[in-house]
Amino acid sequence: MTTETEVVPAGMTDEGTLNFTQSMRVKMVNSITADGKSIPSDPKDRMTLLKALGDMDHQALSKQKLAQDKDMGTAAQKVTQEIAQFVMSLGNGLAQRPMISETPIEKPRPQLPDSVPRPKLVDGETDIVAPQENFDSFTRRMNPDIPVPTQH
């Protein structure tokens, strides 16, 4: 097996680096497989070949995914622009009016009619902070007849 040395040019772009590494993988695969005509018999060469081919597949799929993501971004941008144009075409400057009023709007509070009986509240029902209770106090409250063992 021959080894070729190539110097990676300084200041190479990301795309250039990917192309360079891909071309090196292709050269290595061609070297290992006698220009793609045979599969090596040495287990180390086989593992190297599988790794290089897997990396080549991964890079190709990644490029396809990036291209697809770019297309999706462009399509989403076009849809956003179309929606904005539609909203602006509604007229009367509706799209430019503020959604929140600077002064609060007074509205009457709804009241239950007198025919609805007032609720009978239980002590603590409207408290903001829930009462704290441990196991012993809960057991005493729920079953006053059962003695609760005391801790010594």
ZIFENDA-V940867 format. One line per field, one symbol per residue. phi: phi as a letter, one per 40 degrees, with the letter a starting at -180 (. if undefined). psi: psi as a letter, one per 30 degrees, with the letter a starting at -180 (. if undefined). Layout:
phi = ???
psi = ???
//
This chain:
phi = .cbbbbccccgccdccccccccccccccccccbffgbaccccdcccccccccccccccccccccccccccccccccccccccccccccccgfgdcbcccbccbcccbcccbcccccccccccdgcbccccccabccccccccbccccbcccb
psi = kkkkkkkkkkgkleeeeeeeeeeeeeeeeeeeghhgflklfkeeeeeeeeeeeeeeeeeeeeeeeeeeeeeeeeeeeeeeeeeeeeeffflggeffkkfkkfkkkkkkkkkklffkkkkjkkkfegkekkkkkleeeeeeeeiffkkkkkk.
//
